């Protein structure tokens, strides 16, 4: 940011009056903090614009993402939250969810010669969290393993800044320009390559969840391309459907294979995925 240690915006400090705060992330236009206060335990997100570099084009929209997510969460019925503006962008705070993410939890499955199989109950928890969002008419747009927090009571789906499905304040809205290419559906990748943007869909979310389950269970991406390939090259591989064979074990592998179908109409809905998992 400026060379000095990042600090929470004054407006957030005034709202929460933290008893403790811990910076978890500061990169690519986003800071994430864990904050304890007398009011509760919160995740605080603070956005600022990405300046143009040799690696990244300027991304002013990152400054708007926390407020956009706050507006989405409010539309979805979450009330223990707030969002607003600071001098460099926007912020939100929302309830903290304790637990490992999907990729962390399935780390033992990815060890060489591991005999530990990915547990279908974990996959089902992820499916149920996404199904809850889809049932409300929304698409997440940024499904990835790090966005499923496996809590002691339920799985939480986080990071909804890119979600589509209802009105958000015009001043905080911005076009969807794709997500992490590892989890991008072919039709999303093609649209971004052709037009620079796309429209998140529930079908693309199902693909992204399939890719998330696959990489978390096996360590392998759904699509093959060089690790250091430029993003347009990665997207071209995804759009052309250069799929690796799915090697997740057993019936889960067969289900993931259908979720990764190239054509969106050939993928099961998230509700059909849930039914199939309940039968395993």
N, C-alpha and C positions, 0 to 999 in steps of 0.2 A: 504494500500500500504506500507507505512513505518512508520506510526504513525503521520507524519506531514500532514497538510492540503494538499489535492491534488492541483496541479497546472497544467495549460495548458502547453504542451510542447513548448519549445522556438521556434521551427519551425512554429508552429501554430500562436503564438503571433507575430512573424515577418511577417507572411502572412496576418493576419487580422488586426493587431494593434487595439485591442478592445477598444471601449469607455466604455463598460460595459460587465461583464461576470458573469454568474450564474451557479453554479454546480447543475444539476438536479438529477444526479444518479451516484453512484459509488459502484458497486457491481458485483460480478461474472465476473470479467475480463473486465468490460466496464465502462467507464466514459462518461457521456453525459452532454454537456454544452449548455446553451443558450448564444449567443454572439452577441452583437451589435457592429458594426464598421462603419466607413465612407464608407466602401465597401458594407455594407448591413446587413441583419439580418440572422443569421445562427444557425443551430444546428451543434455542433462539437462533434464527437465521437472519443474516444481514447481507444484503446485496450491494454490489458496486459495479460499475462498468468495467469490462475488460478492454484495456488499451491494445491497439494493434501491435503485434510483435512479428518476428520472423516466422514463428510457428502458428500464430493465431491471428485471424482477422479481428478487427474491433467488434466487440459484442456488447453494445449498450443495453441490450435487453436483460442482461444478468442483474442489472440494478433493480429491475422491476419484479423479478421472480418471487422474492419473499412476499410482497404484498399480493401478487396474483395468487400464490398458494393460500395465503390467509383468506382471500375472498372465496376461493374454491372450498376450503374447509368450512367456512361459514355457511355456504350454500348447501353443504352436505350435512349440516346440523351440529357441527362442533361449536360449543359455546365458550369453552375455557381457552380462549385464544385472543390475541389482538394483533393488529398489523398497522403499519403506518410508514411515514417517511422520515429519513434523516438527510443530512446535507449531501451525501453521495449516492443515495438510492432509497431502498425501502427495507423494511424489517418485518418479521413476525415472531411471536412466541406461541408455542403449542405444547401440549402435555408430552413429557418425556416417556419413552417406551423402553423398558429394560429388557435386555436379552441379546443373544448373538443374531447376526443376520444369516440368511440361508447359506451363503458361501462359507462363512465361518463354521457353522454347525456341521456341515457335511465334509469338513476338511479330512476327518479320518477315512472317509470313503475314497479319497483321491490318493492316498499314500500308496507307494509301489507295493504290489502283492497284497493289498488290503483284502480281507475277507468280509469287511463291514459293508453291508448293502445300505443304500439310502432308504430311510424309513418312509413308507407311504403316508404315514400320519402327518409327517412334516410337509410333504408335498400337498396333502389335502388341506392343511392349515393355510398354505399359500393360496391355493385355489379358492378357498372360502373367503379369504380377505379380498381377492380380486373380484369374486362373484358378487360380494356385497356392493362394491362400487358399480359394477355393470348393471346390477338390478336397479340402481338409481338413475340409470340412463347415461352414465359417464364412461369415458375411456381414459385410462391413466396416461398413456403416451410415453412413459419412461420406466417401464417395468424392467427391473434388473435384480440380481440376487441381493445387493446391498439394501434394497428398498423393502425387503420382507424381514421384519424383526420378529423373531420367534420368542414370544414372551411366555411366562409360566402359565398363563390362562388362555391365551389366544395369540394368533399371529396378526401383526399390524402391518399394513401397507402404507409406507410413508412417501414423502417427496412428491406432492401432487401439483407442483408449479406448472407443469405442462398439460394437465388434464383438460379435457374438453367434454362438454355436456350441458352447460348452462351459461347464463350471462355472468360476466365478471366486469368490474368497472373498466370503462374504455381506457382510462388513463394508465391502467396497469396491465393492459392486454398487449400481446405481441404474437406474431406468427410462429407456428411450430416449424422448426428447421431440422427436425430429426433428433435422435438421441444417441446413446452409445451404439456404435454400429454392430457390435457383437450381438445385440438383441433387437436389431431393427428388422422388421419384416421386409420381404422383397419389394412389395408395392410401395412401402414408405421410402426405401432406399431409392427406387426408381424415380419417384416424384421429387425427392430432394435433388437428385442429380439433374433432372430435367427442368425444374422450376425454382429450386432453392428453398422450397418449403413443402409441407404435406399436411394431411389431416389425420390426427390420431383416430384409430378405430378400435372397437372391441376385438375384432379379428386379429389386428396387429398386436394387441395385448396378449392374446392367446399364444401367438408365435413367440413373443418375447418371454413369456413364462416358460414355454417349452425350452427355449435356448438357455434360460436361467437355470432350470432344473438340470439340463444336460451338463453345463459347464460346472455347476456346483457338485454334481455327482461324479464327474469323470475328469474334470480339468480341461476338457476339449471344447472349443467353440463349435457352433453349429455349422459355420461356413469356413472354408479354408482360404486363407490369404496370408501373406507374410506379416509377421508381427510388426515390422516397421513400415508397412505400406502406407502411403498417404491416404487420407480419409476417402477421397473420391475413388481410389483403386479398391479400397475395402468395400465401398458401397456398390461398385460395379460387380464385384464377386457375389455380394448378397443378392442384388437385383437379378443376376443371371442364374441364381440358384445353385451355386457351386457347393452343394451340401456335402459334408462328411457323413459317412454311415453312422447312425446312432448306435452307440455301444453301451448305453445305460442298461443295467441288468433287468432281465425278466419282463414282466408285463408293463412295468413302468417305462421301459425303453420303447415298447411298441406304442404306448400312448403318446410319449414325447414325439415319436416319429410322425404321428398324425398331426400333432400340434404344430409341427414345423413344415407342414405341407406348403408348397410354393404358392398355390392359388388360395386366397383367403376363404373362398366358398367351400374348399375341401377340408378346412380345419373344423374341429368340434367347437361348439360354444363353450364358455367356461363352465356352464351348468352341466353340459354333457361330460366334460372332463371330470367334474366332481362326482357324477354318477358312476363313471368308469372306475375312479379311484376307490369309491366305496365298495366296489365289487371285487377289488384285488385282495 
